[in-house]
Structure formats: structure tokens, C-alpha cells
Amino acid sequence: MKITRAVMCFGMFCVTLVASSGLVHGQEKYPSRPITLVVPTPPGGGTDVVARRLQAIVEPILGVPVVVRNMPGAGGVVGTAYVADAKPDGYTLALTFNGALTTIPSTKRVPYKTDSYVPIMQVGSSFYAMCVAPTFPANTGREFLEELRRNPNKYTYGNDGAGGNMHLAAERIFSKFAVKARAVPLGGAGETARFFLGGHIDIYGGSVPPIMPYVTAGTAKCLLLTSANDKATLPQASGLAALGAAELETGFWYVIVGPKDLPLEIVKTLHQALGKAVESASFKETLDKLGAEAVFRGPDETKALIQREGKELGDVARQLGLGLD
């Protein structure tokens, strides 16, 4: 165990400070008890799938149980706010998606700011897909947009909540191509998939993991992506570059955050353990099958990413009349 000593003087009095890199909060070594990983979406969505895979890999690395707790609501705000308000002891973390940290705070009043939490790392990235039933009268992204243009507001599409990332991503595209569809705000991609498969909405709008099994089974077809490029996992879908609108790309990424004032030593411990999990072949394989990509970004890079996207999508929200006054 590494011990660090420093002498600090105040006038005539001097004291010796002793710090141990292996101990936090007195004599408790971190981690020494179960860690709660809050997922601010319903079970079954892409964020939930990624969190549970990461949980299984990182538990033996940390040596303590990691318990996934779903806390959906308000486009990810409920669970994210819960973690921002938690005790900064490293035992309550969130695996959240960018919308809860960047887009929603630009369109709604939320009970946290960018300095209310500590970014620990980004663990993955993906994109959104717009998918329809096999009988839908279109088979390419261009045909999909043409069908919507011919029938303004005939079709409904599910999204991750009013003003959420998927909502903004869709409206950017629809505005560019002068088409209209009715937005139906839902609790997350898992819920959106259920509404779509149940016939309650016409278009699935969300991350790839929840819809991928149904694409494979032939009960859904994805026609449009919010990524600039096409994706091999969804060969029928068009990326935005193929439609001449690469500049409208809107990504979807997964990040782990903790409460404000989380000690640096705990952040380092988590970053090292989670980094091993993210870089494992097993995690990369899982995300690849889900149409996502494992990404290993540290605290500083993740913080910069959050700040940059918050500004960019905030500008988009205001242009669409969805931003805060």
C-alpha cells in the first residue's frame, strides 16, 4: 500500500498529513461492498443491455457484486438525477446515455448541471435506426422519406421522450427533407420496441439492440440511420451520407458517471476496472452483435464530449423551437 506524507504549516504550527491510495473514508478499502449501477431506462433497451453485459464482466475484476437498478423516467433524467444526488462514496453510479446529459438539459429544466456529476468514462457508442413493419410501402431510406412526404402526419414514430436525442435526431432529418410524422414520446428504446411490435406506433425510433432480433427474424426492417455512414449490421438501411445529409449525424453513446465530489482515488479504481472490462474481447463482441461499438474514453475526454455535444444539440433544439428560453 502506498503512503504519502506532506507537511503543511500555519504560522508557527505544522502538521503532517498522511494519505493512503488504498483507503477511503477512514479504513474502508474501496470497493468493499456491492455497487449499484443505475440505468435510467426500462429493462430491455440498448442502455440496459450494455449495462448488464458490463456488470457481468466487471464484477470479478472489482471483487464485489454490481447490481443493476433500472430507474426510467423523463428521458433518463430520473435515474441520472438520483445518482447526481447520491452519496459520493463510489457505491452508486449510473450507466446512462448522452441524451440525459446533453440534450434533455437543453430542452427541459432538470435537477442537475454538468458539474453535478463526475464523468468516469465512455464505454460505447452506437446510432439510432428508424424501422418499420415488413409491409410498410418502402424498402430504402429514400423511399421511406418519400412515403412520409406523400403522407404528412399519417405515420407515428416512437422516440426516447420529447426533446430527447432520438426526437431531435428525427426532427433534424424530417426538417431537412420536408417531411412530417407524429412523435410519440416513450420511456426508452425497449418500450418503443414493445409499442412498435404491438402495432401501437408505425415507426420504431431508437437504438439498434432492442430491434435487432426482430430485424434478423424478418418481423421488422430498418430503413434509415442517424449515422453518416451505412452499417453492415443493417444493410437495408441508409446512412445520411447516402442521402446527401451527412452533416445531420446524431450519435448515441453510453457513459458512466458518479456523484459530484467522488474522490479521485475511487474514480481511478473504477476507471481501471471498467477499462479492462470495456477492452475485453467479450464486451467488444457483445456490442458488435448489438450494432454498437466499444469505446474507451477517460474522465477528461468524456467530460469534453459531454460539454461539446450539449452545446451542439442545444443549438439544434433552439433551431427547432424546442430549446429553453
C-alpha positions in Angstrom: 0.0 0.0 0.0 1.4 3.4 -1.0 1.6 6.0 1.8 2.0 9.7 1.0 3.1 12.2 3.6 3.1 16.0 3.4 3.8 18.8 5.9 1.7 21.9 6.0 2.4 24.9 8.2 0.0 27.5 9.5 2.0 30.3 11.2 4.0 28.6 14.0 2.2 25.3 13.8 2.9 22.5 11.4 1.0 19.2 10.8 1.9 16.1 8.9 -0.8 14.8 6.5 -0.8 11.1 5.7 -2.8 9.8 2.7 -3.1 6.2 1.6 -4.0 5.4 -2.0 -5.7 2.2 -1.0 -8.0 3.6 1.7 -11.0 5.9 1.5 -13.4 7.1 4.2 -11.3 6.0 7.2 -10.1 2.4 7.0 -12.6 1.2 4.3 -10.9 -0.2 1.2 -12.8 0.6 -2.0 -14.8 -1.3 -3.1 -15.7 -3.5 -0.1 -19.5 -3.9 -0.6 -22.0 -4.1 -3.6 -22.1 -1.3 -6.1 -25.4 -0.1 -7.5 -25.3 0.7 -11.2 -28.4 2.8 -12.1 -29.7 2.5 -15.6 -32.1 5.4 -16.3 -34.1 3.4 -18.9 -36.6 0.5 -18.7 -35.3 -3.1 -19.0 -34.6 -4.4 -22.4 -33.3 -1.2 -24.1 -29.9 -0.8 -25.5 -28.5 1.0 -22.5 -29.8 -1.8 -20.2 -28.3 -4.5 -22.4 -24.9 -2.8 -22.4 -25.1 -2.2 -18.6 -25.9 -5.9 -17.8 -23.1 -7.2 -20.1 -20.6 -4.8 -18.4 -21.9 -5.8 -15.0 -21.1 -9.5 -15.7 -17.6 -8.7 -16.8 -16.5 -6.2 -14.2 -17.8 -8.0 -11.1 -14.9 -10.4 -10.8 -12.5 -7.5 -11.6 -13.8 -5.4 -8.8 -14.3 -8.3 -6.5 -17.8 -7.2 -5.3 -21.3 -7.6 -6.7 -22.5 -4.9 -9.1 -26.3 -4.6 -9.0 -28.1 -3.1 -12.0 -31.1 -1.0 -11.0 -33.5 0.4 -13.7 -34.8 3.8 -12.9 -36.6 5.1 -16.1 -38.4 8.3 -16.5 -38.3 11.7 -18.2 -35.9 10.6 -20.9 -33.3 9.4 -18.4 -33.5 12.4 -16.1 -35.0 10.4 -13.1 -32.1 7.9 -12.8 -29.4 10.4 -13.6 -30.7 12.9 -11.0 -30.8 10.1 -8.4 -27.1 9.4 -8.9 -26.2 13.0 -9.0 -27.7 13.4 -5.6 -26.2 10.2 -4.1 -23.5 10.0 -1.5 -20.1 10.3 -3.3 -18.7 7.1 -2.0 -18.5 5.1 -5.2 -21.3 2.7 -4.4 -23.9 4.5 -6.5 -23.1 5.0 -10.2 -25.0 5.4 -13.4 -24.6 3.9 -16.8 -26.5 6.4 -18.8 -26.8 7.6 -22.4 -25.9 11.0 -23.8 -29.4 12.4 -24.1 -29.8 12.6 -20.3 -26.6 14.6 -20.1 -26.6 16.7 -23.2 -30.0 17.0 -25.0 -32.6 16.9 -22.2 -30.9 19.6 -20.1 -31.1 21.8 -23.3 -34.8 21.4 -23.7 -36.1 21.0 -20.2 -35.4 22.1 -16.6 -33.6 19.3 -14.9 -32.4 19.0 -11.3 -28.7 18.7 -12.2 -26.0 20.5 -14.2 -22.8 19.3 -15.9 -20.9 19.9 -12.6 -23.5 17.9 -10.6 -21.8 14.6 -11.5 -18.3 13.2 -12.3 -17.8 11.6 -15.7 -15.8 8.4 -15.2 -15.6 7.0 -18.7 -17.4 6.4 -22.0 -17.9 2.7 -22.7 -19.6 2.5 -26.1 -21.3 4.3 -28.9 -24.0 3.5 -31.4 -26.6 5.2 -33.6 -30.3 5.4 -34.0 -32.4 3.5 -36.5 -35.9 4.1 -37.9 -37.6 0.8 -38.6 -40.9 -0.3 -39.9 -43.1 -3.4 -40.4 -42.3 -5.7 -43.4 -45.5 -4.5 -45.1 -44.5 -0.8 -45.0 -44.5 0.6 -48.6 -40.8 1.5 -48.7 -37.6 -0.6 -48.8 -34.8 2.1 -48.7 -34.2 5.2 -46.7 -35.0 7.4 -49.7 -38.3 5.6 -50.3 -39.1 5.8 -46.6 -38.7 9.6 -46.6 -40.7 9.9 -49.8 -43.6 7.9 -48.3 -43.6 10.2 -45.3 -43.6 13.3 -47.6 -46.6 12.0 -49.6 -48.5 11.4 -46.3 -47.7 14.2 -43.9 -48.5 13.2 -40.3 -50.1 9.9 -41.3 -47.4 7.9 -39.5 -46.4 7.9 -35.9 -42.9 7.3 -34.6 -41.7 6.4 -31.1 -38.8 8.2 -29.5 -37.0 8.5 -26.2 -39.1 11.4 -24.9 -39.9 14.9 -26.2 -36.7 16.8 -26.7 -34.6 13.7 -26.3 -31.7 12.7 -28.6 -33.8 10.5 -30.9 -36.5 13.1 -31.1 -34.0 15.8 -32.1 -32.2 13.4 -34.5 -35.5 12.5 -36.3 -36.8 16.1 -36.4 -33.5 17.3 -37.9 -33.8 14.8 -40.7 -37.5 15.4 -41.2 -37.0 19.2 -41.4 -34.2 18.8 -44.0 -36.3 16.6 -46.2 -39.6 18.5 -45.6 -41.5 15.5 -44.2 -43.8 15.2 -41.2 -44.5 12.4 -38.8 -46.2 12.4 -35.4 -43.8 11.9 -32.5 -44.9 9.6 -29.7 -42.6 10.1 -26.6 -41.9 6.9 -24.7 -39.6 5.8 -21.8 -36.8 4.4 -23.9 -35.9 2.1 -26.7 -37.2 -1.1 -25.0 -40.6 0.5 -24.5 -40.5 1.9 -28.0 -39.9 -1.6 -29.4 -42.8 -3.0 -27.5 -45.2 -0.3 -28.7 -43.9 -0.8 -32.3 -44.2 -4.6 -32.2 -47.7 -4.3 -30.7 -48.8 -2.1 -33.5 -49.4 1.0 -31.4 -46.9 3.1 -33.4 -45.9 2.9 -37.1 -42.2 3.6 -36.8 -39.6 2.4 -34.3 -37.1 5.1 -33.5 -34.4 4.1 -31.2 -31.0 2.3 -30.6 -30.3 -0.8 -32.6 -30.1 -3.5 -29.8 -33.8 -3.8 -28.9 -34.9 -4.1 -32.5 -32.1 -6.2 -33.9 -33.6 -9.6 -33.1 -36.8 -8.7 -35.0 -34.8 -7.5 -38.0 -33.0 -10.8 -38.0 -36.3 -12.7 -37.7 -37.8 -10.7 -40.6 -40.6 -9.0 -38.5 -39.1 -5.5 -38.8 -37.0 -3.7 -41.4 -34.7 -0.7 -40.6 -34.6 1.8 -43.4 -32.9 4.9 -42.1 -30.0 5.5 -39.8 -28.9 8.7 -37.9 -25.2 7.9 -38.6 -23.5 9.4 -41.5 -22.4 6.1 -42.9 -24.2 2.9 -43.8 -23.8 0.0 -41.3 -23.0 -3.6 -42.3 -25.3 -4.9 -39.5 -28.3 -3.2 -41.2 -27.6 -3.5 -44.9 -31.1 -2.3 -46.0 -30.8 0.9 -44.0 -29.4 4.1 -45.5 -26.9 6.3 -43.7 -27.3 10.0 -44.0 -24.3 10.4 -46.3 -26.1 8.3 -49.0 -29.0 10.9 -48.8 -26.7 13.9 -49.0 -27.1 14.8 -45.4 -24.1 13.5 -43.5 -23.9 16.8 -41.5 -27.1 15.7 -39.7 -25.4 12.7 -38.0 -26.6 12.2 -34.4 -24.8 9.6 -32.3 -25.8 7.6 -29.3 -23.3 6.8 -26.7 -23.0 5.2 -23.2 -21.2 6.8 -20.3 -20.6 6.0 -16.7 -20.9 8.9 -14.2 -20.8 9.2 -10.4 -21.9 11.9 -7.9 -20.1 15.2 -7.6 -17.2 15.2 -5.2 -16.4 11.5 -5.9 -12.8 11.0 -4.6 -10.2 10.9 -7.3 -8.8 7.5 -6.0 -12.3 6.0 -6.4 -12.5 7.4 -9.9 -9.1 5.9 -10.8 -10.1 2.5 -9.3 -13.3 2.4 -11.3 -11.7 3.7 -14.5 -9.0 0.9 -14.3 -11.5 -1.9 -13.6 -14.1 -0.7 -16.2 -11.4 -0.1 -18.7 -10.3 -3.7 -18.5 -14.0 -4.8 -19.0 -14.5 -2.5 -22.0 -11.4 -3.6 -23.7 -12.2 -7.3 -23.2 -12.9 -9.4 -26.3 -16.2 -10.5 -24.7 -17.5 -6.9 -24.3 -16.5 -5.9 -27.8 -18.1 -9.0 -29.2 -21.3 -8.3 -27.4 -21.6 -4.7 -28.6 -20.7 -5.7 -32.1 -23.6 -8.1 -32.2 -25.8 -5.3 -30.9 -24.8 -2.9 -33.7 -22.7 -0.8 -31.2 -19.0 -0.3 -30.7 -16.9 -0.5 -27.5 -15.2 2.9 -26.8 -12.7 3.5 -24.0 -12.6 7.2 -23.1 -11.2 8.6 -19.8 -12.8 11.1 -17.5 -11.4 14.2 -19.2 -12.2 13.1 -22.7 -15.7 12.1 -21.6 -16.3 15.4 -19.9 -15.2 17.3 -23.0 -17.5 15.1 -25.1 -20.5 15.9 -22.9 -19.8 19.6 -23.0 -19.3 19.7 -26.8 -22.5 17.8 -27.6 -24.5 19.7 -25.1 -23.7 22.9 -26.9 -24.3 21.4 -30.4 -27.6 19.7 -29.7 -28.7 22.7 -27.6 -28.3 24.8 -30.7 -30.3 22.3 -32.8 -33.1 22.3 -30.2 -33.4 26.0 -30.3 -33.5 26.0 -34.1 -36.4 23.6 -33.9 -38.2 25.6 -31.3 -37.6 23.0 -28.6 -34.9 24.8 -26.6 -35.2 26.6 -23.3 -35.9 30.3 -23.4 
